[in-house]
């Protein structure tokens, strides 16, 4: 009997063991189209008796799986799921254990992972891609050329690569040696599936950076604009801390700084006048741009030369896989872009052009009146690149743009005409070189050239006269930037730049057959500006990080040398993965100045250098803020406050002029240094931003509360006064709603407190001499003289307007088209452009408002292939 029981138990145990040994033999069906690994394992458990045992901290349960299997053994399925990973598995009856392989790694050794991240469809390098090590605070981002480098201790890693608008990529790495890993990201057609932040990733870059914002180019294309002309600067003006000037103008004033205190960079080249059509539009054709980033505080040490902001704009590189193009016909202008490979996967080109054609239309109406109008702008952007190897790449980019305005009338006997023309030329030759997996270099040779000309011509009784004024600035620069991955927690950036400036702040030419004279002359200044810098990006631990740096700048002009140290300090504390506290201090110097016309009679702005008599501008800014991810809204909220104090701010003296007429009726040159004075400024305020970048509905809410004061000893009786662009409150609401794949709605609403202005407080009748009269002593004129009070003591009416638009998309097999209808100033708000005093026939004076830009509809048609 005992032997029988033992036999039965033996057989039962053997049967049970045989039953438990069937887990890997189980046949399963798997359908996974990008769903997480956790859901795939749940699928298997739901259709079988198999159960999985694992730890979320070890197994990448959020890894997306692309797999379709029918009636295959579980063992073979798991082999495919965990191929090229550090995960192993074994069965224990009907239970499957998932665990990390024992690789016998030496944790004392460190190795480097480096490479480039590019877009899958075009080969375009991606700037600011976030690479994070799961379950840790370690990570990095790609630089402006798509390169990344991170140094880690020997181990196995689950790397998460994410970028807004692209599918998140999961990469499993066995780090037992230095690894070069180039990756591509696939555009995400369904933005609603993009995850703002993974459960186990480190805080996103938006949480760790201060006073830095990027508006995706795709979002800029959706924002309704004047005449339908898309504009990166108008998108920047919808961000907190950025004030706009007069209606319709693209000038920007960032955190209380003047228009000249913004550094605009296009592919490493400085752009001195970034606007077309008297400031209505920016120079840049959005179809040719890859990224646009605005920094308004906490400036990295690699940036310098301006006090208020840096706008770093990069062109596209061109598609290395296939040919693509875009063409748009609008009411104001038309444009095109063409890109493609020169040699597939090795070199590419991009060319883009835009032209305004209102003059062609208006001249049909003016010819009958013996008038001719010249009124247009054009720009051409071009770029080419060549990949010699994974370590060496060469880029050549260029931009040229010109604005021309002129009106002439009359005939060969009697005629008159005037005009104003300006042009920008930039060119950059860049060489990217990877020395090793830790050290990356970008070297650039750069040309920037800006010229402005004003002319007046005429004919009187077949005799001619002509007068011209001109100014400009031309730069030649050499620049080298290095990225060095020093250790697991520290990255260094360092480099140098040297620029040779040639200024022509004022030139004139006059030819007059009537008076029988020819007068010509100009001012020229040559100066040298150089700087070296070092940035230290240090991640102390999971919660604390620093970005500190030092920039040492030098400027030489007219025998005067200025050498200044510019410290940069930035601190970030992340108490958890969804929030951060930040504070930064920066000191900036600006060695070149823009003399802005304030009613002195010249329709020009002059770039001039610091001299022994006119010193550089300097600012110190401290900014602090709090940021938080709001997961339910899939948005980022940020609150910042800042205080900025500036010295050496430049302004015109009262009654400044560049040409005086002496009693002999001859022009006498006046040096620009005699016309200017220097003073101080104070700016402070608070900013709020709630931004949603993903999903069918995107946009942001921005609010700014700010104060800006100026003070000059020689102006306004030495008292402080508000800057003209001081606005107490600014609000911007931006929304884009993708109803479906064919229709997109967009709208913006902005509000701003009125600009500060100076108005006359009294007027009286007076007599004055006319020094240009031949009878100098006896020429007496009577006129109405206005008495002005203190500067900028009055406010214009508040500014607000609503812009709306709708886009209709239609995709074909090889091309697509977009019809866009937009309305500027939908409710026809009459915003003030300027004020003036009007006197009626009884001598009663009243304040009048001039308004432009009423409700303006526009339509455009775009083809993409």
VOGU-3710 file (C-alpha; in Angstrom, 3 decimals, decimal comma):
1> xxxxxxxxxx> 0,000/0,000/0,000  2,809/2,465/0,891  4,650/1,753/-2,339  1,408/2,416/-4,269  0,928/5,782/-2,590  4,541/6,713/-3,272  4,082/5,736/-6,919  0,888/7,792/-7,229  2,521/10,826/-5,627  5,549/10,445/-7,901
11> xxxxxxxxxx> 3,323/10,282/-10,965  1,270/13,287/-9,755  4,386/15,314/-9,155  5,774/14,315/-12,516  2,477/15,261/-14,189  2,392/18,573/-12,418  5,964/19,280/-13,455  5,056/18,327/-16,972  2,030/20,652/-16,821  4,071/23,539/-15,370
21> xxxxxxxxxx> 6,709/23,119/-18,062  4,264/24,203/-20,803  4,478/28,062/-20,394  6,930/28,611/-23,244  4,991/26,128/-25,425  1,759/28,105/-25,139  0,529/29,426/-28,485  -0,395/33,118/-28,471  -1,695/35,855/-30,778  -0,250/39,349/-30,462
31> xxxxxxxxxx> -1,529/42,524/-32,130  0,488/45,562/-31,090  0,479/48,799/-33,059  2,647/51,026/-30,897  0,976/50,075/-27,609  3,040/49,818/-24,369  4,744/46,548/-23,411  2,490/46,394/-20,327  -0,584/46,068/-22,575  1,083/43,367/-24,673
41> xxxxxxxxxx> 1,786/41,297/-21,559  -1,839/41,801/-20,478  -2,963/40,523/-23,892  -0,991/37,325/-23,401  -2,328/36,793/-19,878  -5,907/37,366/-21,054  -5,736/34,601/-23,658  -3,777/31,983/-21,668  -2,968/30,672/-18,205  0,484/32,289/-18,338
51> xxxxxxxxxx> 1,285/34,921/-15,729  4,206/37,365/-15,799  6,273/38,454/-12,821  8,462/41,564/-13,058  9,371/44,913/-11,508  8,378/48,198/-13,168  11,729/49,648/-12,135  13,585/47,059/-14,220  11,308/46,216/-17,117  10,504/49,003/-19,666
61> xxxxxxxxxx> 6,739/48,508/-19,420  6,053/51,786/-21,283  8,120/50,768/-24,306  5,917/50,932/-27,441  5,669/47,599/-29,258  5,100/47,136/-32,984  4,346/43,433/-33,526  1,755/41,217/-35,148  1,923/37,450/-34,530  -0,564/34,631/-35,039
71> xxxxxxxxxx> -0,467/31,291/-33,268  3,217/31,322/-32,319  4,960/29,875/-29,292  5,335/32,277/-26,387  9,081/31,627/-26,288  9,491/32,853/-29,878  7,241/35,830/-29,213  9,283/36,905/-26,178  12,468/36,571/-28,188  11,139/39,110/-30,683
81> xxxxxxxxxx> 9,778/41,450/-28,022  13,039/41,597/-26,060  15,471/41,422/-28,968  18,396/43,855/-28,626  17,565/44,638/-25,004  19,108/43,738/-21,670  15,976/41,838/-20,535  15,972/38,061/-20,120  13,181/35,653/-19,189  12,641/32,141/-17,823
91> xxxxxxxxxx> 9,657/29,973/-16,991  8,575/28,653/-13,631  5,620/26,441/-14,412  2,974/28,673/-15,997  4,719/31,758/-14,651  7,283/33,733/-16,691  9,884/35,747/-14,829  11,275/38,883/-16,517  14,584/40,218/-15,231  17,702/42,099/-16,231
101> xxxxxxxxxx> 20,569/40,063/-17,603  23,634/39,615/-15,420  26,263/41,245/-17,604  29,173/41,410/-15,130  29,764/45,116/-15,828  32,306/47,225/-13,970  30,382/50,194/-12,518  33,637/52,047/-11,793  34,279/52,644/-15,488  32,673/55,457/-17,491
111> xxxxxxxxxx> 31,831/55,460/-21,189  30,298/57,953/-23,584  27,261/57,706/-25,829  27,236/60,292/-28,637  25,835/60,904/-32,074  23,360/62,905/-34,111  19,565/62,946/-34,005  17,825/63,660/-37,290  14,365/63,697/-38,746  13,514/60,416/-40,455
121> xxxxxxxxxx> 11,873/61,853/-43,562  14,395/64,564/-44,465  17,637/63,856/-42,626  17,342/67,318/-41,018  19,228/67,622/-37,681  16,923/68,289/-34,739  17,766/70,972/-32,169  16,796/70,516/-28,519  15,857/66,821/-28,620  15,608/65,538/-25,041
131> xxxxxxxxxx> 17,491/62,326/-24,208  16,772/61,012/-20,707  17,907/57,916/-18,822  14,793/56,281/-17,366  14,590/56,039/-13,581  17,305/58,673/-13,093  17,917/62,412/-13,336  20,566/61,967/-16,028  20,022/63,285/-19,506  21,055/65,765/-22,170
141> xxxxxxxxxx> 19,760/67,648/-25,215  21,016/67,959/-28,757  22,797/71,165/-29,708  21,964/73,438/-32,632  23,452/70,908/-35,061  21,675/67,823/-33,715  24,728/66,499/-31,850  24,549/65,016/-28,342  27,035/63,470/-25,940  26,472/61,971/-22,497
151> xxxxxxxxxx> 28,957/60,245/-20,227  27,663/57,431/-17,960  28,975/54,691/-15,732  29,099/51,230/-17,278  25,629/49,703/-17,017  22,499/48,898/-18,982  20,256/51,850/-19,758  16,779/52,535/-20,982  17,136/55,752/-22,996  14,048/57,807/-23,862
161> xxxxxxxxxx> 14,369/60,206/-26,815  11,549/62,752/-27,097  10,768/65,863/-29,127  7,493/67,728/-29,505  5,723/66,675/-32,706  7,685/63,409/-33,047  7,149/59,868/-31,828  9,057/59,145/-28,628  11,812/56,615/-29,211  12,965/53,997/-26,691
171> xxxxxxxxxx> 16,544/52,779/-26,923  18,050/50,031/-24,726  21,790/50,274/-24,371  24,469/48,018/-22,975  27,223/50,483/-22,115  30,445/48,501/-21,873  32,405/50,716/-24,299  32,136/54,120/-25,997  29,169/54,062/-28,360  28,391/56,208/-31,390
181> xxxxxxxxxx> 24,626/56,079/-31,835  22,945/58,129/-34,590  19,158/58,137/-34,370  16,194/59,297/-36,399  12,820/60,453/-35,091  9,579/59,909/-36,957  7,099/62,816/-37,174  3,956/62,104/-35,220  0,966/62,484/-37,483  -1,375/62,203/-34,518
191> xxxxxxxxxx> -0,250/64,912/-32,106  -2,964/63,909/-29,664  -0,985/60,774/-28,880  2,180/62,669/-27,887  2,975/62,327/-24,196  4,267/65,525/-22,592  6,206/63,681/-19,936  6,813/59,990/-19,292  6,153/58,615/-15,847  9,781/57,929/-15,140
201> xxxxxxxxxx> 11,675/60,521/-17,192  13,523/63,478/-15,742  11,941/66,958/-15,817  11,555/68,308/-19,336  13,781/71,145/-20,658  10,899/73,635/-20,271  11,115/73,110/-16,516  14,882/73,504/-16,264  15,469/76,598/-18,421  14,672/80,172/-17,407
211> xxxxxxxxxx> 13,470/83,003/-19,665  13,931/80,903/-22,792  11,115/80,018/-25,167  10,789/78,330/-28,511  7,798/78,567/-30,806  7,699/75,631/-33,251  7,780/76,785/-36,872  4,690/74,661/-37,538  2,802/76,676/-34,896  3,914/79,984/-36,426
221> xxxxxxxxxx> 2,416/78,874/-39,738  -1,001/78,606/-38,059  -1,078/82,055/-36,424  -3,238/84,550/-38,376  -1,323/87,666/-39,416  -1,632/90,952/-41,292  -2,233/90,235/-45,003  -1,721/86,541/-44,180  2,070/87,002/-44,102  3,481/84,565/-41,518
231> xxxxxxxxxx> 6,112/86,124/-39,305  8,341/84,645/-36,612  8,668/88,030/-34,904  4,921/88,450/-34,616  4,816/85,061/-32,879  7,519/86,220/-30,446  5,462/89,346/-29,682  2,694/87,097/-28,376  4,985/85,808/-25,616  5,245/87,330/-22,127
241> xxxxxxxxxx> 7,902/89,985/-21,581  7,807/91,127/-25,210  6,164/94,457/-26,037  5,176/95,637/-29,499  5,552/99,145/-30,911  3,042/100,972/-33,109  0,335/98,938/-34,759  1,480/96,925/-37,725  5,171/97,326/-36,927  7,409/94,367/-36,202
251> xxxxxxxxxx> 9,737/96,203/-33,764  10,141/94,396/-30,455  10,952/95,656/-26,979  11,969/92,895/-24,586  11,870/93,443/-20,826  12,209/97,196/-21,156  15,051/97,198/-23,666  15,205/99,278/-26,831  14,828/97,895/-30,341  18,620/97,909/-30,785
261> xxxxxxxxxx> 19,148/95,740/-27,686  17,869/92,589/-29,411  20,493/90,317/-30,951  19,046/88,661/-34,062  21,103/85,725/-35,348  20,466/83,833/-38,592  22,720/80,779/-38,879  25,413/82,482/-36,741  25,203/85,768/-38,719  24,030/88,982/-37,040
271> xxxxxxxxxx> 21,083/90,698/-38,736  20,998/94,455/-38,065  17,649/95,378/-39,577  15,368/92,379/-39,388  12,305/93,946/-40,991  10,679/94,541/-44,351  8,275/97,271/-45,400  9,132/99,887/-42,730  8,800/97,314/-39,955  5,533/95,689/-41,009
281> xxxxxxxxxx> 7,100/92,254/-41,576  10,248/90,425/-40,582  12,944/89,488/-43,064  12,577/85,769/-42,655  10,535/83,509/-44,883  9,093/80,958/-42,455  9,148/78,187/-45,076  12,969/78,254/-44,986  13,343/78,121/-41,183  13,968/75,112/-38,938
291> xxxxxxxxxx> 13,830/76,660/-35,462  13,399/79,992/-33,706  14,340/80,491/-30,068  13,963/83,583/-27,877  16,125/84,120/-24,778  15,241/87,150/-22,625  17,111/86,420/-19,384  19,545/83,957/-17,840  21,659/84,344/-20,976  24,236/81,589/-21,596
301> xxxxxxxxxx> 27,798/82,866/-21,802  27,996/82,013/-25,496  25,682/84,960/-26,248  26,779/88,574/-25,921  26,781/92,011/-27,483  23,179/92,970/-26,604  21,336/93,788/-23,377  17,763/92,546/-23,734  17,268/89,417/-25,820  18,732/86,897/-28,221
311> xxxxxxxxxx> 16,693/85,567/-31,144  18,574/82,553/-32,480  17,094/81,476/-35,810  18,266/78,513/-37,878  17,562/77,734/-41,507  16,538/74,312/-42,703  19,338/72,165/-44,073  17,437/70,741/-47,035  16,045/67,257/-47,549  18,669/64,591/-48,227
321> xxxxxxxxxx> 16,160/61,916/-49,217  13,883/63,398/-51,864  12,781/66,635/-53,531  10,130/68,780/-51,852  8,728/72,211/-52,478  6,247/74,799/-51,278  4,618/77,639/-53,179  2,241/80,280/-51,832  0,247/82,998/-53,602  -1,126/85,732/-51,327
331> xxxxxxxxxx> -2,641/89,195/-51,571  0,572/90,960/-50,560  3,315/88,686/-51,841  4,150/85,278/-53,224  6,883/82,898/-52,200  8,411/79,533/-52,998  10,771/77,029/-51,402  12,557/74,106/-53,056  14,799/71,563/-51,338  16,298/68,204/-52,127
341> xxxxxxxxxx> 19,411/66,050/-52,322  22,446/66,956/-54,385  23,789/63,519/-53,573  21,352/61,334/-51,677  22,117/61,007/-47,944  25,316/63,019/-48,449  24,498/66,564/-49,543  21,448/68,734/-50,039  20,293/72,202/-51,065  17,522/74,620/-50,144
351> xxxxxxxxxx> 16,473/77,793/-51,907  13,603/80,054/-50,943  12,372/83,347/-52,350  9,653/85,912/-51,671  8,493/89,037/-53,501  5,937/91,747/-52,755  4,158/93,091/-55,840  1,899/95,954/-54,801  3,836/98,405/-56,954  2,924/96,416/-60,087
361> xxxxxxxxxx> -0,748/96,864/-59,250  -0,686/100,511/-58,122  1,390/101,770/-61,046  -1,470/100,936/-63,401  -3,466/103,689/-61,661  -0,614/106,201/-61,327  0,738/106,337/-64,880  -2,157/108,465/-66,057  -1,101/111,110/-63,481  2,556/111,057/-64,623
371> xxxxxxxxxx> 3,509/109,330/-61,375  5,580/106,239/-60,833  5,706/104,232/-57,621  8,502/101,916/-56,541  7,258/99,967/-53,559  8,359/96,388/-52,998  10,604/94,028/-51,108  12,164/90,707/-51,935  14,371/88,198/-50,170  16,239/85,061/-51,165
381> xxxxxxxxxx> 17,466/82,404/-48,765  19,806/79,603/-49,836  21,676/76,804/-48,129  23,787/73,788/-49,067  25,562/71,159/-47,005  27,877/68,211/-47,512  28,546/65,291/-45,169  32,140/64,141/-45,555  31,825/61,574/-42,751  30,151/61,082/-39,394
391> xxxxxxxxxx> 32,788/63,465/-38,037  32,859/66,238/-40,630  30,064/68,289/-42,199  30,213/71,531/-44,170  27,389/74,078/-44,487  27,062/77,210/-46,602  24,074/79,490/-46,033  23,243/82,909/-47,448  20,523/85,512/-47,282  19,901/88,628/-49,301
401> xxxxxxxxxx> 16,933/90,968/-49,072  16,114/94,447/-50,311  13,384/97,017/-49,714  12,756/99,821/-52,157  10,331/102,703/-51,813  10,137/105,674/-54,134  7,692/108,053/-55,739  8,446/110,251/-58,714  6,306/112,565/-60,823  6,620/115,132/-63,567
411> xxxxxxxxxx> 8,336/115,259/-66,935  11,727/116,022/-68,399  11,333/119,754/-67,718  9,873/119,740/-64,197  9,987/116,678/-61,958  10,595/115,574/-58,399  11,139/112,297/-56,660  12,244/110,739/-53,415  12,915/107,289/-52,090  14,376/105,124/-49,376
421> xxxxxxxxxx> 16,128/101,784/-49,932  17,757/99,315/-47,578  19,262/95,881/-47,938  20,652/93,040/-45,845  23,206/90,435/-46,864  24,421/87,604/-44,650  26,540/84,584/-45,426  27,891/81,827/-43,185  30,351/79,029/-43,928  30,219/76,460/-41,096
431> xxxxxxxxxx> 32,288/73,359/-40,414  31,109/70,771/-37,878  33,802/68,434/-36,591  33,588/65,643/-34,018  37,032/65,216/-32,465  35,882/62,273/-30,395  32,769/61,157/-28,576  33,282/63,838/-25,922  34,286/66,875/-27,983  32,298/68,597/-30,748
441> xxxxxxxxxx> 33,312/71,764/-32,622  31,519/74,207/-34,883  33,630/76,810/-36,713  32,062/79,636/-38,733  33,196/82,363/-41,117  30,500/85,043/-41,229  29,606/88,119/-43,289  26,890/90,609/-42,303  26,176/93,718/-44,335  23,421/96,306/-43,876
451> xxxxxxxxxx> 23,059/99,419/-46,026  20,441/102,204/-46,017  20,061/104,998/-48,584  17,713/107,976/-48,792  17,536/110,096/-51,940  15,782/113,126/-53,342  15,974/114,149/-56,997  14,367/116,720/-59,239  14,458/118,723/-62,418  13,741/122,441/-62,752
461> xxxxxxxxxx> 13,761/123,956/-66,199  15,819/120,993/-67,470  18,429/121,486/-64,732  18,932/118,708/-62,215  19,560/118,435/-58,534  20,155/115,338/-56,445  20,745/114,687/-52,751  21,521/111,391/-51,060  22,019/110,279/-47,470  23,379/106,872/-46,606
471> xxxxxxxxxx> 24,545/104,782/-43,663  25,481/101,183/-42,973  27,479/98,591/-41,093  29,546/95,683/-42,435  30,939/92,828/-40,313  33,447/90,045/-40,911  33,535/87,440/-38,133  35,255/84,208/-37,221  33,692/82,042/-34,546  34,457/78,684/-32,908
481> xxxxxxxxxx> 32,193/76,862/-30,430  32,997/73,654/-28,568  30,809/71,160/-26,665  32,639/68,875/-24,236  31,092/66,048/-22,197  33,388/66,196/-19,180  31,707/63,685/-16,873  28,433/62,032/-16,054  27,159/65,193/-14,370  29,048/67,990/-16,123
491> xxxxxxxxxx> 29,068/69,371/-19,648  31,188/72,285/-20,815  30,681/74,735/-23,647  33,449/77,143/-24,591  34,553/79,184/-27,549  35,573/82,504/-29,029  34,432/85,044/-31,585  36,114/88,019/-33,237  34,314/90,577/-35,398  35,672/93,396/-37,511
501> xxxxxxxxxx> 33,071/96,201/-37,782  33,048/98,876/-40,462  30,544/101,661/-39,720  29,332/104,373/-42,054  26,976/106,188/-39,680  26,444/109,177/-41,907  27,148/110,027/-45,501  25,762/112,600/-47,911  26,009/113,645/-51,513  24,524/116,742/-53,144
511> xxxxxxxxxx> 24,671/117,768/-56,769  22,912/120,946/-57,913  23,135/122,425/-61,409  21,044/125,366/-60,245  23,460/126,350/-57,511  26,489/125,092/-59,388  27,854/122,981/-56,536  28,825/119,404/-55,780  29,201/118,399/-52,132  30,011/114,894/-50,852
521> xxxxxxxxxx> 31,331/113,368/-47,680  30,934/110,579/-45,165  32,050/109,324/-41,778  33,777/105,975/-41,351  34,656/104,031/-38,213  36,524/100,745/-37,960  36,400/98,744/-34,752  37,197/95,267/-33,462  34,968/93,285/-31,100  36,091/89,967/-29,579
531> xxxxxxxxxx> 35,063/87,630/-26,792  35,911/84,309/-25,181  33,479/82,334/-23,028  33,076/79,262/-20,849  29,812/77,616/-19,741  29,556/74,931/-17,068  26,381/72,803/-17,082  26,437/70,867/-13,820  23,792/68,403/-12,588  24,602/68,069/-8,897
541> xxxxxxxxxx> 21,930/65,467/-8,153  18,378/64,565/-9,046  17,042/67,873/-7,765  19,741/70,533/-8,197  21,469/71,815/-11,340  23,577/74,839/-12,259  24,448/76,611/-15,510  27,221/79,077/-14,777  29,599/80,850/-17,084  31,915/83,741/-17,805
551> xxxxxxxxxx> 32,281/85,821/-20,936  35,179/88,253/-21,344  34,620/90,808/-24,094  36,907/93,361/-25,729  36,117/96,310/-27,982  38,547/98,648/-29,733  37,453/101,814/-31,509  39,289/105,051/-32,295  42,209/103,953/-30,121  40,000/103,293/-27,087
561> xxxxxxxxxx> 39,971/99,776/-25,580  37,117/98,432/-23,472  37,597/95,108/-21,666  34,660/93,791/-19,638  33,956/90,586/-17,685  30,399/89,272/-17,935  29,454/86,643/-15,324  26,391/84,410/-15,868  24,860/82,459/-12,976  21,817/80,180/-13,118
571> xxxxxxxxxx> 20,352/77,763/-10,554  17,467/75,290/-10,860  15,812/73,210/-8,130  13,432/70,388/-9,084  11,615/69,141/-5,961  9,881/66,547/-8,141  9,427/65,633/-11,785  6,684/68,133/-12,536  7,880/71,385/-10,992  10,966/73,569/-10,681
581> xxxxxxxxxx> 12,243/76,774/-9,103  14,816/78,830/-11,021  16,881/81,958/-10,543  19,506/83,603/-12,769  21,817/86,617/-12,817  23,449/88,033/-15,948  25,671/90,982/-16,776  25,712/92,082/-20,429  27,636/94,713/-22,407  26,674/96,313/-25,699
591> xxxxxxxxxx> 29,373/98,099/-27,658  27,355/99,299/-30,653  24,374/101,633/-30,583  21,401/102,423/-32,760  20,534/106,105/-33,015  16,786/105,963/-33,489  15,009/108,795/-35,229  12,847/110,730/-32,780  11,755/113,586/-34,979  15,131/115,060/-35,932
601> xxxxxxxxxx> 14,202/115,179/-39,589  15,955/112,070/-40,910  13,950/108,952/-41,773  16,905/106,789/-40,805  18,342/104,847/-37,905  22,126/104,908/-37,624  24,368/102,190/-36,202  27,392/103,677/-34,428  30,212/102,238/-32,295  31,311/103,056/-28,799
611> xxxxxxxxxx> 34,047/105,688/-28,886  36,277/107,431/-26,346  33,392/109,890/-25,795  30,429/107,487/-26,014  30,903/104,439/-23,820  29,229/101,017/-24,100  25,853/100,153/-22,628  25,717/97,713/-19,726  22,875/95,911/-17,972  22,482/93,671/-14,964
621> xxxxxxxxxx> 19,431/91,470/-14,729  18,162/89,093/-12,087  15,233/86,806/-12,885  13,476/84,127/-10,911  10,600/81,821/-11,657  8,516/78,749/-11,003  7,417/76,198/-13,627  5,070/73,259/-13,403  3,715/70,548/-15,675  -0,064/70,326/-15,553
631> xxxxxxxxxx> -0,627/66,768/-16,689  -4,406/66,971/-16,932  -4,078/69,845/-19,378  -0,870/68,433/-20,891  0,556/71,925/-20,539  3,438/73,806/-18,964  2,845/76,786/-16,694  5,559/79,273/-15,805  5,663/82,386/-13,623  8,698/84,691/-13,696
641> xxxxxxxxxx> 9,736/88,008/-12,199  12,696/90,149/-13,249  14,589/93,338/-12,428  17,004/94,963/-14,885  19,201/98,037/-14,446  21,066/99,493/-17,438  23,665/102,233/-17,852  25,070/103,963/-20,917  21,681/103,939/-22,641  21,843/106,266/-25,619
651> xxxxxxxxxx> 19,391/108,945/-26,758  19,220/112,071/-28,883  19,699/115,475/-27,317  16,966/118,052/-27,625  16,966/119,600/-31,102  19,568/117,213/-32,496  20,333/117,468/-36,218  22,928/116,047/-38,589  23,045/118,876/-41,116  23,110/122,578/-40,344
661> xxxxxxxxxx> 22,764/125,325/-42,915  25,041/128,316/-42,367  24,257/131,933/-43,401  25,927/131,279/-46,759  23,294/128,607/-47,437  25,931/125,873/-47,346  25,463/122,600/-45,419  27,825/122,029/-42,515  28,456/118,521/-41,235  27,613/117,780/-37,589
671> xxxxxxxxxx> 29,316/114,800/-35,941  26,836/112,319/-34,519  28,584/112,351/-31,116  27,464/115,969/-30,685  23,824/114,892/-30,988  23,579/112,170/-28,363  23,516/111,809/-24,624  23,726/108,777/-22,364  21,638/107,823/-19,358  20,139/104,983/-17,345
681> xxxxxxxxxx> 17,091/102,741/-17,436  15,157/100,603/-14,971  12,864/97,721/-15,946  11,020/95,285/-13,732  7,882/93,195/-13,806  6,235/89,791/-13,751  5,253/87,327/-16,467  2,818/84,416/-16,719  2,637/81,744/-19,428  0,408/78,694/-19,790
691> xxxxxxxxxx> 1,385/76,792/-22,936  0,012/73,643/-24,570  2,150/72,257/-27,386  0,460/68,909/-28,069  -2,953/67,571/-28,957  -5,621/68,726/-31,421  -5,880/72,031/-29,515  -2,649/73,971/-28,934  -1,785/77,502/-27,930  -0,945/79,635/-24,943
701> xxxxxxxxxx> -2,071/82,345/-22,561  0,479/85,081/-21,795  0,321/88,019/-19,391  2,933/90,669/-18,577  2,965/93,317/-15,858  5,915/95,689/-16,331  7,464/99,119/-15,704  10,258/100,807/-17,716  11,865/104,152/-16,804  14,593/106,233/-18,474
711> xxxxxxxxxx> 16,715/109,021/-17,026  19,127/111,400/-18,818  20,794/114,371/-17,181  20,299/116,451/-20,336  16,695/115,475/-21,024  13,389/116,081/-19,240  15,081/118,390/-16,705  17,079/115,388/-15,470  13,936/113,652/-14,178  12,912/110,039/-14,758
721> xxxxxxxxxx> 10,297/109,385/-17,416  8,492/106,390/-18,872  9,938/104,873/-22,037  7,654/105,261/-25,028  7,224/101,485/-25,233  6,373/101,141/-21,531  3,144/99,143/-21,189  1,687/98,374/-17,813  -0,385/95,372/-18,879  -0,087/93,054/-21,881
731> xxxxxxxxxx> -2,228/90,008/-22,629  -2,041/87,502/-25,494  -4,383/84,573/-26,130  -3,385/82,157/-28,897  -5,381/79,110/-29,953  -5,076/76,562/-32,769  -7,700/73,827/-33,130  -7,266/70,943/-35,560  -10,897/69,981/-36,051  -9,827/67,121/-38,295
741> xxxxxxxxxx> -7,112/66,379/-40,817  -8,691/68,820/-43,278  -9,699/71,874/-41,224  -7,744/74,005/-38,743  -9,122/77,017/-36,897  -6,842/79,613/-35,321  -7,270/82,864/-33,432  -5,253/85,394/-31,443  -6,418/88,204/-29,195  -4,030/90,776/-27,767
751> xxxxxxxxxx> -4,440/93,648/-25,352  -1,937/96,275/-24,261  -1,958/99,414/-22,177  -1,387/102,460/-24,388  2,131/103,647/-25,140  3,543/106,638/-23,266  3,635/109,818/-25,354  4,489/113,513/-25,016  1,770/116,035/-25,824  1,874/119,845/-25,952
761> xxxxxxxxxx> 0,424/121,637/-22,929  0,146/125,098/-24,499  0,696/126,990/-27,752  1,432/130,619/-28,629  2,213/132,786/-31,645  5,863/133,778/-32,096  8,269/135,137/-34,674  11,495/133,538/-35,782  14,373/134,170/-38,177  14,715/132,207/-41,387
771> xxxxxxxxxx> 18,484/131,508/-41,685  18,155/130,052/-45,195  16,878/133,291/-46,674  19,349/135,350/-48,765  18,226/138,380/-46,777  19,283/136,787/-43,499  18,782/139,765/-41,183  15,417/140,929/-42,505  13,621/137,597/-42,901  11,019/137,327/-40,133
781> xxxxxxxxxx> 8,441/134,550/-40,066  5,450/134,135/-37,781  4,312/130,726/-36,620  2,400/128,872/-33,938  4,777/127,473/-31,314  3,792/124,566/-29,081  5,018/124,231/-25,518  5,640/120,693/-24,295  5,649/119,528/-20,705  7,557/116,619/-19,223
791> xxxxxxxxxx> 8,287/113,635/-21,441  5,827/110,779/-21,917  3,349/111,918/-19,277  0,331/110,881/-21,328  -0,978/107,508/-22,502  -2,447/106,498/-25,807  -5,700/104,560/-25,729  -5,386/100,849/-24,924  -4,600/98,616/-27,858  -6,530/95,437/-28,569
801> xxxxxxxxxx> -7,647/93,390/-31,546  -8,804/89,902/-32,584  -7,357/87,995/-35,556  -8,960/84,799/-36,842  -8,221/82,328/-39,582  -9,223/79,005/-41,059  -7,124/76,590/-43,103  -8,507/73,961/-45,460  -6,076/71,104/-46,108  -6,372/68,554/-48,869
811> xxxxxxxxxx> -3,821/65,768/-49,242  -3,175/63,964/-52,487  -0,877/61,052/-53,081  2,175/63,142/-54,026  1,147/66,671/-53,068  -1,129/68,685/-50,841  -2,717/72,114/-50,881  -3,869/74,630/-48,270  -6,451/77,350/-48,695  -6,204/79,900/-45,898
821> xxxxxxxxxx> -8,672/82,666/-45,149  -7,807/85,071/-42,337  -9,174/88,305/-40,926  -6,973/90,885/-39,205  -8,719/93,049/-36,580  -12,003/91,152/-36,794  -14,117/93,636/-34,822  -12,545/96,649/-36,595  -10,983/98,245/-33,527  -9,617/101,721/-34,323
831> xxxxxxxxxx> -6,338/101,519/-32,486  -4,287/104,733/-32,303  -1,254/104,984/-34,553  -0,381/108,530/-33,485  -1,988/111,693/-32,086  -1,828/115,265/-33,391  -3,220/118,697/-32,504  -5,846/120,057/-34,859  -6,987/123,713/-34,880  -10,311/124,728/-36,371
841> xxxxxxxxxx> -11,181/128,008/-38,099  -12,031/129,663/-34,750  -8,601/128,790/-33,361  -9,867/126,024/-31,061  -7,342/123,218/-30,645  -8,275/119,575/-30,148  -6,435/116,291/-29,873  -7,008/114,010/-32,873  -6,213/110,342/-33,335  -4,947/108,756/-36,532
851> xxxxxxxxxx> -5,731/105,069/-36,987  -4,641/102,646/-39,662  -5,207/98,937/-40,257  -8,964/98,452/-39,942  -10,517/95,024/-40,513  -8,394/93,434/-43,261  -9,333/90,077/-44,828  -6,784/88,052/-46,745  -6,598/84,790/-48,611  -3,690/82,627/-49,705
861> xxxxx> -3,194/79,394/-51,605  -0,306/77,036/-50,833  0,887/73,913/-52,643  3,313/71,434/-51,073  4,942/68,504/-52,803
//
